[in-house]
Amino acid sequence: MNTKLTLRLDEKLIKDTKKIASARDISLSQMVADYFMSISPQKKKEIIESPVLSEVSGILPSKTDKGKLLKKYRKHVEEKYL
């Protein structure tokens, strides 16, 4: 069952986000619903994959990559300043 939700946001933010949604051929409501689904505590198999989220997935490093990046950065700083 769908229920109406009213949000109060900055007008420019809404306009810009509507343009982004239009360019991705989805509604602003669907973008918000996809985001809410991505942060909901439901089981993973029940969550519908969002086209917006799948588009940006992989941009941030994973936990294992984060450790490697920190080691590389630490080495870089030590070489630069020591």
C-alpha positions as CSV (number, residue, x, y, z in Angstrom):
1,M,0.0,0.0,0.0
2,N,1.4,3.4,-1.0
3,T,1.0,6.4,1.4
4,K,1.6,10.0,0.7
5,L,4.6,11.6,2.4
6,T,5.2,15.4,2.6
7,L,8.8,16.6,2.8
8,R,9.9,20.2,3.3
9,L,13.2,20.7,1.6
10,D,15.1,23.5,-0.1
11,E,13.4,24.5,-3.4
12,K,16.7,24.4,-5.4
13,L,17.5,21.0,-4.0
14,I,14.1,19.7,-5.1
15,K,14.4,21.2,-8.6
16,D,18.0,19.8,-9.0
17,T,17.0,16.4,-7.8
18,K,13.9,16.3,-10.1
19,K,16.3,17.0,-13.1
20,I,18.5,14.1,-12.0
21,A,15.5,11.8,-11.6
22,S,14.2,12.8,-15.0
23,A,17.6,12.2,-16.6
24,R,17.6,8.7,-15.1
25,D,14.0,8.1,-16.3
26,I,12.6,7.6,-12.8
27,S,10.3,9.7,-10.6
28,L,11.6,11.6,-7.6
29,S,9.2,9.5,-5.5
30,Q,10.9,6.4,-6.8
31,M,14.3,7.8,-6.0
32,V,13.2,8.5,-2.4
33,A,11.6,5.1,-2.1
34,D,14.7,3.4,-3.3
35,Y,16.8,5.3,-0.8
36,F,14.5,4.4,2.0
37,M,14.6,0.8,1.0
38,S,18.4,0.9,1.0
39,I,18.5,2.0,4.6
40,S,15.6,0.0,6.0
41,P,16.2,-3.0,8.3
42,Q,14.4,-5.4,6.0
43,K,16.1,-8.7,4.9
44,K,18.4,-8.2,1.9
45,K,16.4,-10.5,-0.3
46,E,13.3,-8.3,0.2
47,I,15.1,-5.1,-0.8
48,I,14.6,-4.2,-4.4
49,E,17.9,-3.0,-5.9
50,S,17.7,0.6,-6.9
51,P,19.0,1.6,-10.3
52,V,20.4,4.8,-8.8
53,L,22.2,2.9,-6.0
54,S,23.5,0.2,-8.3
55,E,24.9,3.0,-10.6
56,V,27.1,4.4,-7.8
57,S,27.9,1.1,-6.1
58,G,31.6,0.4,-6.1
59,I,32.7,4.0,-5.9
60,L,33.6,3.8,-2.2
61,P,36.3,1.4,-1.2
62,S,35.2,-1.8,0.7
63,K,36.4,-2.5,4.2
64,T,39.3,-4.6,2.9
65,D,40.3,-1.9,0.4
66,K,40.1,0.7,3.1
67,G,42.8,-1.0,5.1
68,K,45.0,-1.2,2.1
69,L,44.4,2.5,1.3
70,L,45.3,3.5,4.8
71,K,48.6,1.5,4.7
72,K,49.5,3.1,1.4
73,Y,48.7,6.6,2.7
74,R,50.6,6.0,5.9
75,K,53.6,4.9,3.8
76,H,53.3,7.9,1.5
77,V,53.2,10.3,4.5
78,E,56.2,8.6,6.2
79,E,58.2,8.8,3.0
80,K,57.3,12.4,2.4
81,Y,57.9,13.8,5.9
82,L,60.5,11.4,7.5
